[in-house]
Amino acid sequence: VIAGTLAGLVGTVLAGSEPGFALGAGLIVGTAAGAVAVRPRASYLIIPVPALAYVVAAVVAGYIHDHALDTSRTALAVGLTQWVAGGFLIMIAATLLAVTIAAFRWLGSRHTVL
């Protein structure tokens, strides 16, 4: 999840844009890869990671993009709120993806033949 989010962060910074499509795409791909990469019984540990990763990456990308916010804490707080809120649906989608993959993997691991 972290690697996918970092790839999206780099794409966002290189494009010189606010947090958006590149960061969201990286998060979705990273979440899918992370949920499949862990052991089936531990896949529930991935569930909270997408939202946390997006918040951190959006703050970093937004701060790099908007240098004008260095002047006031109020402007920084407003910008931070907008960057995080702009990715709310992406965070929900990535979290639901993690829950779905974790549930299917957990249920599949319960019915293995010994």
N, C-alpha and C positions, 0 to 999 in steps of 0.2 A: 504494500500500500504506500509506504513511504517513498520507494523508488519511483513508482508511477506518478505520485504527487510532485516529487522533485522534477521529474521530466516535464510535467505540465507547468511547473513554476518557471523552469528555464525557458520553455517555449513562450510563456507569457511575458517574461522579462525581455527576451530577445525581440519579440514582436513590438515591445514598447506599449503594450495595452494594459488596461485594467484587468483584474482577475475575471476570467470568463470561460470561453470555450476550451482553450488549450488546457487550462488548469482542471476543468471539469472532466475532460476526456482522459487526462492522465490519472485522475482520481478513480474514475470508473474502471479503467483498464487495470490499474494497480490493485483495486479492491478485488476484482475477479481473480487476478493472479494470486494475490495473497490468500484469499479464501480457499483456493484450490491447493496451494502449496503447503499448508499446515496439515497436521494429522487430523483425520476426521473427528475424533473426539475432542480436539482442542480448537476446532474451527469457530466456536462461539467467541473466542478471544479476539477475533478480527472485528466483531460487530461495532464497537465504539471507535475504532481507529479512523474510518473515513471522515467523520465529522471533525475530529480533532486535527487531522492532517490538513483538511481543507482550511480550517480557521487559521492555522499557523501560516500556511502557504499564501492564503489570500492577504493576510496582513503584511507579509514580506513583499509580495508582488505589488500590492497597492502602495506601500510606503516607498518602494523604489520608483514606481511610476509617477507619483504625485509628490515631487520635492517641495512644492509650495506649502505643504502642510507642516513643514518644519517650524513655521512661525507661531503657531498657536496650538495649545492643547485641545481647545474646543474643536478646531478644524480637524485635528488628528482624530478625535473621538467620533466626529460625524463621518469622516472618511472610513474609519475602521468599521463603523456600523453598516455603511453602504457596501463595503467590500464583502463582509460576511453575509449580509442579507441577500446580496446578489447571487450567492451560491447556495441559498437555502434549498432549492429544489434539487440541485445536484447532490447536496449532502444527504437529502432524504432518499434519492434514487440509489446512491452508493450504499447507504446503510441497509436499505431493503434488499439490495443485491447480496450484501454480506449475510443478512439473515436468511435469505432463500437458499444460498449455497450452503451455509452452515447447517440448516435444517435438513436438506437433502443428503448431505454427506453424513450427518449424524444418524439419520434414519437408515441410510445405506450401510453404515458400519454395524448396526444392530442386527442385520440379517445376513451376516457373512457366514459362509459354510466353513466349518473347522475341519 
